[in-house]
Amino acid sequence: MTLTAEEFFLFDHNGYLLVSHALTPALCQRLISTILQQAEQRIPPLVCEDPDRPGYGKPGDLPGARVIRLSKVLARDPLFLEAASAPPLVAVLQDLLGPHVDVVLNRHNHVTLRPPGAAQLEWHRDVANWSRPIISAVFYLEDASLENGCTWVLPGSQHMLAYHAKLEGHGRMDSLARLGQQALPVLAKAGDVLLFNGLLLHGAGANHTQATRMSMTLGYHAVDELGATEEPHKSLVAGERVLRHN
Ligand SMILES: O=C(O)CCC(=O)C(=O)O
């Protein structure tokens, strides 16, 4: 897949782009089975539902509590890297980032089960500074709707650099106040991947249905041509590691 000029424009202008059918139904099913198995076996690191705040997460394995998130997924099973490197997705990432692409291991790198009753995910940005951006990727393993807590975005907010200070870097906020009137829901099908600039303000709704709304979130960026050649917190998904000097 190659992006059209219009899709490039929209990613740049609005800060996000939905890539349809990036994962096959078979791959989504294999991921869901693996996730359910690992949640059932309570394989750490995990985030569980906080008994004091139903619907919200608390890190750690809390006995008897529902597992709502699996962390460090790329180290759990090669299947997750297979999804991270899905050819239709990598083709779009290479269009946006150039030929050499890393998936970062120390940002996101988790699966959210978003079970029935899961609370909203507060508005936030994904990076602490505009000069170290990532592309965030939400992989929908099940359809995402208004009822089950789809992702919401504030189009164009990646350009609001002055606003950044109010969030204290990688900040979360309960509401956008009046700006919330400009936010849009992203309705997605299982297998779609939402790519967005890590500076884009985004969140997710509560799950009001009786089923899960599972998704995996990862972060990507271009291989850092200014950085060290060994990158323990990154894994190459396309191209090669380049280090350029002037
Ligand atoms: O699952 C979503 O809709 C958003 C995910 C997200 O923002 C995150 O995992 O940090």
The ligand as an SDF file (V2000), in Angstrom:
LIG
                    3D

 10  9  0  0  0  0  0  0  0  0999 V2000
   -7.1080    2.0360   22.9880 O   0  0  0  0  0  0  0  0  0  0  0  0
   -7.2780    3.2010   22.6080 C   0  0  0  0  0  0  0  0  0  0  0  0
   -8.2960    3.5470   22.0350 O   0  0  0  0  0  0  0  0  0  0  0  0
   -6.2340    4.2420   22.8770 C   0  0  0  0  0  0  0  0  0  0  0  0
   -4.9820    3.6180   23.3830 C   0  0  0  0  0  0  0  0  0  0  0  0
   -4.0560    4.5370   24.0760 C   0  0  0  0  0  0  0  0  0  0  0  0
   -4.1540    5.7390   24.0510 O   0  0  0  0  0  0  0  0  0  0  0  0
   -2.9710    3.9270   24.8320 C   0  0  0  0  0  0  0  0  0  0  0  0
   -2.8640    2.7020   24.8580 O   0  0  0  0  0  0  0  0  0  0  0  0
   -2.1740    4.7040   25.4230 O   0  0  0  0  0  0  0  0  0  0  0  0
  1  2  2  0
  2  3  1  0
  2  4  1  0
  4  5  1  0
  5  6  1  0
  6  7  2  0
  6  8  1  0
  8  9  2  0
  8 10  1  0
M  END
$$$$
